[in-house]
Amino acid sequence: MNKPIYHITPEKGWMNDPNGLVEYNGVYHVFYQADPEHLINENIGWGHKISSDLLHWEECQPALLPDQSYDRDGCFTGSAVIKDDKMYLLYTGHVNQESGYIETQNLAVSKDGIHFEKYDGNPVIKNPPADTTMRFRDPKIWEKNGNYYAVIGGETEDKCGKVVYYRSRDLQEYTYCGVFADSDGSIGNMWECPNFVQIGNTDVLIISPKGLEKENGFSASFESGYMTGKMNYEEGMFSHASYKKLDHGFDFYAPQSFEDERGRRILIGWMGIPDADYTNPTEEAGWQHALTIPRKLSVRDGKLIQEPIEELKQLRSNDKAVCTFSYGQALIMQNSIYEAVIDFKRCREMTMTLREGITLSYKDNILTLNLGVYGSGRTTRKVKLEKLEHLHIFADTSSLEIFVNHGEEVFTTRIYNRHGRILINGECSGIMTVYPLKSFEIEGGRNEE
Ligand code: FRU
């Protein structure tokens, strides 16, 4: 029920953050926070899926289970790096205490990318640095000039989000390097899941702040965002621009990125949010949450741009529909699992129905997603937009991913209405192409309609 046909979902139980994204000997690996036995994250380990094309995913045995004294209450989020042809995972071990918890950073290694052994010398980072509370997690590791660096999310004693970083030569011993980026408390009390990425000449720090205050203009208490800048490794300084939001939908958090062997920077996010204040209708069917489609990252005019990867074109079935629309004209189609590309010649005002009762509208330079009665209580999200020029939409059984102006803004959200209806209306003209999408999971492809 509601199971997406081309997104990564858990076979059963709970899924949250993508972890350890990496391409290893031509195989893509996606690990994820998994609790197959529960519909909440009670006993978290790392689930694991592999793919040769980022489209067909094969389930592997769990990579990490919470079975050691230092990770017994959860193998929390972490990342992967390849060294001497072996795959290393650096992750957070979570241990509950009578009051609070302890979080340490730990290492596991694999020679085949499937079987992992935890390192005897764990934890490799035992204590949070000065002025960091017990909230100290989600290491993201990368290599630079023969050194390994890891950014880790944290919280200051004054409850301000920050990211600290470490250096290692061998992945086993780590030297604390200092604060990578921090805040005055206006961007949440803790920054989870940091990702440091280099895209061309621009360095980008992606974070997932929690504890945001709605009065400060945030629409929820959790979101993901980024800062573009430049890292000076000699001086240990990341100078950066101000924080920008990464997604405007209801269900996007804890994204992680990696560089594949073709040199693309690919991002996958959790299509969920920790404080989703609604009952996900999929619970009835024994599973919760999904990951986003893989997105290619680039930087344009100081903004981080997300665009669907090329490979997704292989999901298109042959019966595409192309329609030209002009002022006052509408267009109706009944597909519900589709990719739509809309190229506006001009757009002053428009309302697009994405599925029965779910709309995206543009008026007075505001783009609004309205889930109507199909968001299980969640209704509208907005973004300010000077011009609406292009939309690229991926609809799966119970999700929508809307890429605006070639990835300049994105809305990612779960939706719970299966009735197909695509309609565009208003003071706008252009061309719309709709491709019904198929799944590779069932031979010959499957459309749900
Ligand atoms: C983000 C997060 C991480 C943590 C993981 C636990 O969603 O809270 O900070 O490592 O989930 O599942």
Residues whose N, C-alpha, C, O or C-beta is under 5 A from the ligand:
A	BS01	FRU	D17 Q33 I44 F76 T77 R137 D138 E192 C193 A254
